[in-house]
Structure formats: structure tokens, C-alpha cells
Amino acid sequence: MRKKTPAELEKFKVAKAARTIIRLKHSLAADEEINAILPDTLAEFDAALAKGELKEVKASLSDVLGGE
């Protein structure tokens, strides 16, 4: 394995920073969506449980990604 040149290292740093920022952007958006949905979902679960019903998770990858 050869050492990277200073230019290659800088290019790697730029790419890594860009990937990290993009991931952070989506992570923050996911936190907002979770905050908007999860409390109501858990309240619904607790209400069903209080009535003696046990709710189950029914989700698939297509629920997240769309499609059939």
C-alpha cells in the first residue's frame, strides 16, 4: 500500500466532511420526524395495552421506501 499524496489527503478530507454533513442533515431531519410521530404512537400503544390489547409492529422496507 502506498502513502497518499498531500493532495489526495485533502481530497479525502473534503469528501469525508461532505459525507458527514449530509448524514448529519438527514439525522437531524429523522430526529424531527421521530419527535412528531413517536409520542403519539407510544400513547396509542399504551392505550391499547390498558384495554388488554397488545399492538404489534407491522412495517416493511416498502413502507419506508415506497413502492408496492
ABEGO torsion letter per residue (X at the ends): XBBBBAAAAAAAAAAAAAAAAAAAAAAAAAAAAAAAAAAAAAAAAAAAAAAGBBBBBBBBAAAAAEEX
